[in-house]
């Protein structure tokens, strides 16, 4: 520490009033003498070393003293100051010790005085120790520090600077900070130079490649000025931010990955947290926002109840309550949105680490197609079961329907042989007629099977013509009249007054009416069978009605399927494969007609075929 002296009166006499100066604390011996080496002022440390005080003279020292000899020599020269090292024998520090002496010539109001500043070895060692300690602390602390002078010349650098800049201390002391940092901050070099020239602060994070690894350093330029304004310069410090930057990059990369994962999840994703009893939207992926037409930046950190539909919010709230109050970690529920999409929803949670706060994760998986596929599968399964049942029914019925007539034919053939041997030709004629009826039923059976197979295979060709359906109705009536009369039934005919013109396939319409009339006669044991037509506005209706056994309304749809009868198996009371109603229904649909059945058990059946009216002028 340098000594300072403060005068209490600016008009003092230098030779007389040195006592007016106050001694400030210091670690150096100070003495002021005149040209005669009389002591005008000295501090206590000087007195302790030399045993001299104010008003004493330096001549009291040993005449052979090298210190006295050098002081006298300086007085005889014109030097302004002199510095020398000398060994002085004193009892202050127990023996002979080296000292550093500074002598400076000063003038006050025309008088010449000499300021002698004696620095002890102990003090110098303490200063050196402090400086060395500071250097060691900086080096051991691995703190990169560069100190530069006012013009930027480097005067000090820690060892860690050598490692960072890959330059030795000797190389650094030949450089200027402007030159040194030019290669490291090339992108912002001009601002650095300007900061040095204008003595302003500057900082920047620079990236350096050392050994193939990128390192990040925070460089600070601090201009400073000594307390006595005699010296100024710069301190350049560096802080290693490599780990911090890498950690930040890892966090940012993790956040980017998390965002990419969230956004690329095909399922709908919603993340919510609970604050003050309210559910707050923490995050949601684009698929979720798209479905519910939400603007993601606007909904984040908003109340969930204000964002999503109430029915979905209530289910999510109920699910979270079940998780919080029970052993469940995952809760599932179904949800159907307004766009007729079905979702399988799962609610789970993750703990934020404090054991109290949780975030709840809601995923909505679109199962619409899966649901439709499952429903279709169930329909297909039921259809398969029905087909299998139909197949079994068909095999049972067809075996019966074929075996019965052929057994009859075998029986008739044996009777026929007996009649021929007996030359009973009247009986032969009757048996032949009966055999023709049996063979006719077999032929009709095979014809219906072939017709149905063609309909099911889509191989039926429709030859449309515009015709008066009354003609076909009258033809079928005449054809089936004797059959109805033979059963004792009243066969009624009712034709519209006007021509009932429709566009259909003549042959197929006749087959439809004939099949339905056959069924009416077959299942009616008393009462009547009605066949007729009716014109209503632009519609033509063909009506077949009976007072037969009727059908259970619940069985009507099943009976429209092939090979179906109300009573199945060998014990059924009526012959046939149950194809007539099916063929009639399918052919009517193929010709763009409507097929309607009204029936009640034991009260009869009414079937109405409806076609659009056509006149001759229509194409």
Secondary structure, DSSP 8 states (H G I E B T S, - for coil): ----EE-S-TT--TTT-GGGSEE---SEEEEEE-TT-BEEEE-HHHHHHH---TT-BGGGS-TT-HHHHHHHHHHTS--SEEEEEEEEEETTTTEEEEEEEEEEEEEETTEEEEEEEEEEHHHHHHHHHHHHHHHHHHHHTT-EEEEEETTSBEEEE-HHHHHHHT--HHHHTT-BHHHHHTTT-GGGHHHHHHHHHHT--EEEEEEEEETTEEEEEEEEEEEEE-TTSS-EEEEEEEEE-HHHHHHHHHHHHHHHHHHHHHHH-SSEEEEEEEETTEEEEEEE-HHHHHHTT--HHHHTTSBGGGTS-HHHHHHHHHHHHHHHHSS-S-EEEEEE-TTS-EEEEEEEEEE-SSSS-EEEEEEEEE-HHHHHHHHHHHHHHHHHHHHHHHHHHHHHHHHHHHHHHHHHHHHHHHHHHHHHHHT-HHHHHHHHHHHHHHHHHHHHHHHHHHHHHHHHTT------EEEEHHHHHHHHHHHHHHHHHHTT-EEEEE--SS--EEEE-HHHHHHHHHHHHHHHHHT--SSEEEEEEEEETTEEEEEEEE-SS---GGGHHHHTSTT--SS-STT-SS-S-S-HHHHHHHHHHHTT-EEEEEEETTTEEEEEEEEE---TT--
